[in-house]
């Protein structure tokens, strides 16, 4: 019991260690900032605000919800096309041939 508790504590500290940054920000920037924005500014096309700003509020979550609902409806509507039922005569014939009769 003691060994299990020690193992769980060690695993928790080991897995939580990388998350403890103590307020330090990442020292590297992404590809968008370093490469794409540089070439876009050189070409005379500076960054602008997006048409649909999904970075604020719950709009992004709503879009995921909407996509999941549409995908779930489509999968349910065409369920038999996506997952056709097995034909019993085909399965029983294959089983019958394996037995050697």
The 8 nearest C-alpha neighbors of each residue, nearest first, counted from 0:
[[1, 3, 2, 4, 5, 6, 7, 8],
 [2, 0, 4, 3, 5, 6, 7, 8],
 [1, 3, 5, 0, 4, 6, 7, 8],
 [2, 4, 6, 0, 1, 5, 7, 8],
 [3, 5, 7, 1, 6, 2, 8, 0],
 [6, 4, 2, 8, 3, 7, 9, 1],
 [5, 7, 3, 9, 4, 8, 10, 2],
 [8, 6, 10, 4, 9, 5, 11, 3],
 [9, 7, 11, 5, 10, 6, 4, 12],
 [8, 10, 6, 12, 11, 7, 13, 5],
 [11, 9, 13, 7, 8, 12, 14, 6],
 [12, 10, 8, 14, 9, 13, 15, 7],
 [11, 13, 15, 9, 10, 14, 16, 8],
 [12, 14, 10, 16, 11, 15, 9, 17],
 [13, 15, 11, 12, 16, 10, 17, 18],
 [16, 14, 12, 18, 13, 17, 11, 19],
 [15, 17, 13, 18, 19, 14, 12, 11],
 [18, 16, 19, 15, 14, 20, 13, 12],
 [17, 19, 16, 15, 20, 14, 21, 13],
 [20, 18, 16, 17, 21, 15, 22, 23],
 [21, 19, 23, 22, 18, 17, 24, 16],
 [22, 20, 19, 23, 18, 24, 17, 16],
 [21, 23, 20, 24, 19, 25, 18, 26],
 [24, 22, 20, 21, 25, 26, 19, 18],
 [23, 25, 26, 22, 20, 27, 21, 28],
 [24, 26, 27, 23, 28, 20, 22, 29],
 [25, 27, 24, 28, 23, 29, 20, 22],
 [28, 26, 25, 29, 24, 33, 30, 32],
 [29, 27, 32, 33, 30, 26, 25, 31],
 [28, 30, 31, 32, 33, 27, 34, 35],
 [29, 31, 33, 32, 34, 35, 28, 36],
 [32, 30, 35, 29, 33, 34, 36, 28],
 [33, 31, 36, 30, 29, 34, 35, 28],
 [32, 34, 30, 31, 37, 29, 35, 36],
 [35, 33, 37, 30, 36, 31, 32, 38],
 [34, 36, 31, 38, 37, 39, 32, 33],
 [37, 35, 39, 32, 38, 34, 40, 31],
 [36, 38, 34, 40, 35, 39, 41, 33],
 [39, 37, 41, 35, 40, 36, 42, 34],
 [38, 40, 36, 44, 42, 41, 37, 45],
 [39, 41, 45, 43, 44, 42, 37, 38],
 [42, 40, 38, 43, 39, 37, 44, 45],
 [43, 41, 39, 40, 44, 38, 45, 37],
 [42, 44, 40, 41, 45, 39, 38, 46],
 [45, 43, 39, 40, 42, 46, 41, 38],
 [46, 44, 40, 39, 43, 47, 36, 42],
 [45, 47, 44, 36, 48, 39, 40, 49],
 [48, 46, 49, 45, 44, 50, 36, 39],
 [47, 49, 50, 46, 52, 51, 45, 54],
 [50, 48, 51, 52, 47, 53, 46, 54],
 [51, 49, 52, 48, 47, 53, 54, 46],
 [52, 50, 49, 53, 48, 54, 58, 59],
 [51, 53, 54, 49, 50, 55, 48, 58],
 [54, 52, 59, 55, 58, 51, 56, 57],
 [55, 53, 52, 56, 59, 58, 57, 51],
 [56, 54, 53, 52, 57, 58, 59, 51],
 [55, 57, 58, 54, 53, 59, 60, 52],
 [56, 58, 60, 59, 61, 55, 53, 54],
 [59, 57, 61, 60, 53, 56, 62, 55],
 [58, 60, 62, 53, 61, 57, 63, 54],
 [61, 59, 63, 57, 62, 58, 64, 65],
 [60, 62, 64, 58, 59, 63, 65, 57],
 [63, 61, 65, 59, 64, 60, 66, 58],
 [64, 62, 60, 66, 61, 65, 67, 59],
 [65, 63, 61, 67, 62, 66, 68, 60],
 [64, 66, 62, 68, 67, 63, 61, 69],
 [67, 65, 63, 69, 68, 64, 70, 62],
 [68, 66, 70, 64, 65, 69, 71, 63],
 [67, 69, 71, 65, 70, 66, 72, 64],
 [70, 68, 72, 66, 71, 67, 73, 65],
 [71, 69, 67, 73, 72, 68, 66, 74],
 [72, 70, 68, 74, 73, 69, 67, 75],
 [71, 73, 75, 69, 70, 74, 76, 68],
 [72, 74, 76, 70, 75, 71, 77, 69],
 [75, 73, 71, 77, 78, 72, 76, 70],
 [76, 74, 78, 72, 73, 77, 71, 79],
 [75, 77, 73, 74, 78, 72, 79, 71],
 [76, 78, 80, 74, 75, 79, 73, 81],
 [79, 77, 75, 81, 80, 74, 76, 82],
 [80, 78, 83, 82, 81, 77, 84, 76],
 [81, 79, 77, 78, 83, 82, 76, 84],
 [80, 82, 78, 79, 77, 83, 74, 75],
 [81, 83, 79, 80, 78, 84, 77, 85],
 [84, 82, 79, 80, 81, 85, 78, 86],
 [85, 83, 86, 82, 79, 80, 87, 81],
 [86, 84, 87, 83, 90, 89, 88, 82],
 [85, 87, 89, 88, 84, 90, 91, 83],
 [86, 88, 90, 89, 91, 85, 92, 84],
 [89, 87, 91, 90, 86, 92, 93, 85],
 [90, 88, 92, 87, 86, 91, 93, 85],
 [91, 89, 87, 93, 92, 88, 94, 86],
 [90, 92, 94, 88, 93, 89, 95, 87],
 [93, 91, 95, 89, 94, 90, 88, 96],
 [92, 94, 96, 90, 95, 91, 89, 97],
 [93, 95, 91, 97, 92, 96, 90, 98],
 [94, 96, 92, 93, 98, 97, 91, 100],
 [97, 95, 93, 99, 98, 94, 92, 100],
 [98, 96, 94, 99, 95, 93, 100, 92],
 [97, 99, 95, 96, 100, 94, 93, 92],
 [100, 98, 97, 96, 95, 94, 93, 92],
 [99, 98, 96, 95, 97, 94, 92, 93]]
